[in-house]
Amino acid sequence: MKEALHHGGALDAAVARYGGARADWLDLSTGINPVPPPLPEIDPMLWARLPERALEERARSALRRFTGAGEGAGIALAPGTQALIALLPHLLPPGPAAVLFPSYEEHGLALAQAGHAVTRFADLSDIPAGARLVTLVSPNNPDGRRFPPAAALALADRLAAQGGLLVLDEAFADAEPGASLAAEAGQPGLLILRSFGKFFGLAGLRFGAALGEPALTARIEARFGPWAVSGPALAIAAALMKDEVGTAALRDGIRQRASLTRQALAAAELTPVGGTALFSLLSVPDATKLFEGLARRHILTRPFAYRPDWLRLGTVRDEREAERLTRALRAALADVDG
């Protein structure tokens, strides 16, 4: 079996290798909002009881309003988007599949493990004509590419006509809702994956959803079985998604921190080659040395084995962290040049 992929967030491993305590580190290795909103109060009994159907429906209703999905869209709730990525290939007959590359590699890994014949494509025009299952991430991770909604819908229509499916991963769409196709969910040939943890900064809650044709989303929920998402996760997610004032403030805060991060990069004479409001992608001659130089200064970033010139950084929390990042980048870059 193929070895598990390397992801950001492995802070314990970084501490073991480069020293220090967890509190000493600035973890910029993920695209998760580093300043989550305050947790809402929930009924303490939710920790003691299995989640009721009414609780799931409240979360589903809040998600429908938050994403803009219409009443015709089915919504499958899941314990995180990663669980959906792992499950979905096993619900579809093995066949020719195409995945965007570079992108979030778990899509291709899950498809291959389920017996699909996976090919990679760099642009929509490169998708093999025979592909029946296509995975597209927009905004893309790690380069932040956005794909025109009209082009994605045309692709979904073409696949639907062939009995195929476009899986559109919108994990980073909440920070810029104009990039989402959630309003089109429910049409044939389109399944949209939405992540809660990145925008809200609560990845540990493990809550995600698939939006699509009701028959397919019903099959997804049936395969997960009852109580797939915990009661506390359902209640917290529903409360936060219903708070329109809070989500607007959260979006503004994300934009401000993205600006601070890019100012810190500019101060170190670095310009991102891509990214979203939740991460920036750098291209430098030897990203591995820069990664290690930052790690020795207890700043964790995300390198890529397939692109030794790429380094991805999440967003800082505040000006103090921005200043620390600039100092560390300058020193680490000096080490590389030296």
Secondary structure, DSSP 8 states (H G I E B T S, - for coil): -------S--HHHHHHHH-S-GGG-EE-SS-S-SS--------GGGGTS---HHHHHHHHHHHHHHHT--TTSEEEEES-HHHHHHHHHHHS---EEEEESSS-THHHHHHHHTT-EEEEESSGGGS-TT-SEEEEESS-TTT-----HHHHHHHHHHHHHTT-EEEEE-TT-TTSGGG--GGGTTSTTEEEEEESHHHHT-GGG--EEEEE-HHHHHHHHHHH-TT-S-HHHHHHHHHHHH-HHHHHHHHHHHHHHHHHHHHHHHHTT---SEEETTEEEEE-TTHHHHHHHHHHTTEE-EE-TT-TTEEEEE--SSHHHHHHHHHHHHHHHHHHH-
